Each structure stands twice: as structure tokens, then as C-alpha cells.
Amino acid sequence: MKRAVNVIVVEDEPNALEFLCMLLDDSAYDMKIVATATNVQDAIARIDRFKPDLVFLDIQMPDGSGFDVIEKSTFKD
């Protein structure tokens, strides 16, 4: 039996975050959204906490970029 793919969605635009979560929920793939984040600091904390299989990562956010998230997260270790 396959397990769900644990996903975190990082997006600072509320409408885009809601739409992407809706698309993932309706997807034919077995994805489980374990967390969402709207800024760099929350994204880093949630990625480090949940250790997701997949992250949908916004590039431009008010407090930094998706590349900052990648640099500072422990998921790459």
C-alpha cells in the first residue's frame, strides 16, 4: 500500500495559497498537505518540523525568497 506524499505549500498570496491547496486536494495523486506557510521564517520552521516529501515553494515573499528557505532549512541535510 502506497502512503500519501506529505506536502507543504509556501505562498504569501492568500488567493494563490487557497487555489493551490484546492488543486492538491482535488488531485488524482495521494497528497496530504501537512502545513502551509506565508513567509520565510514560518516556511523554515514548518519544513524542519514536518520533514515533507514535497514543498511547493513561492520564490518572492515580503521577508525574503524561496532560495532563503532552501539555504536555511535542514531538509537538505
N, C-alpha and C positions, 0 to 999 in steps of 0.2 A: 504494500500500500504506500503510495506516494504521500509525502507530507506537504503541507502548504508552504509556499515561498513567503517568508517573513519580509515585509516591506516597510520602509519609512519614506514618507513623502515630505520634502522640504520645499516650501514655496511661500513667498511673502505676500502674494496677491490672493486675497480671500476667495475670489471667484475662481481663479485658476486652481487653487488648492481643492476647493469643493468639486470642481469638474473632474480633475484628475482622480480624486478618490472615488467619485462615482464611476468613472470609466474602469478603474481597477476592480471595484466591487462587482461590476457587470461583466467583467472579463471571463472568457471561457477557461482561463488559466486559474489554478487554485492559488490565489494570492491572499495573504492576510495582512492588512495594514495594522502594524503593531504600534505605530506612533506617527505623529505629524509634527512639524516644526516650522516656524515662520521667520526664524533668524539664525545666524551663525552659531551663537552660543547654545541655544536650545538644540540645534541640529547635532552639534558635537556631543552634548550630554546624552541625547537620546540614542545616537549611534553607539556610543561607548556603553550605554546601559543595555540596549536590546540586541546588539550584535546582529543586525539584519542580514538577510541573504542578498537584498537588493535595495538600493537607495535611488529614488527619483529626486535629483538634486538641482535646485534652482542655481543659476550661475550668478546673477546680480541680485544682491539683497542690500538693504539700507546699511547694515553694520558690517558688510564685507562681501566676500564672494564664495561660491561653491568650492573654489580652489582652497580657500582658507579652511573650510570644513575638512577637506581631504587631508591637508597638511597637519591639522591639529587632532584628528580623530585617531583612535587606536585600532580601528577596524583593519587598517592596512598591515598591522603587526602580525 
